[in-house]
C-alpha cells in the first residue's frame, strides 16, 4: 500500500490506528516538552507582544490537550516558527 506524503487524511488514520490498535506512540514526549517551553505564553508577556501571545496561547492549548495527534504536533511546530 502506497500513501502519498501529502495525503494527510490517510496519514492521520494510520497514526490513529497505530496508537489505538497497536499501542504505538509516534509522538516524542521530549519534543512535546520542548515545544511547550518554547510556546509558553508567559514568554511573550514581558516584553508584551499581543500578536505572539495570541499565537502562543493557541499553540500551548493544543499541546496541553489530551489526545494530541502527530498531525497536530506538526502543525504546532510549523506555527511556532512565527514566534
Secondary structure as UniProt FT lines:
FT   TURN            5..6
FT   HELIX           8..22
FT   HELIX           29..39
FT   HELIX           41..44
FT   TURN            45..48
FT   HELIX           50..64
FT   TURN            66..67
FT   HELIX           70..80
FT   TURN            81..82
//
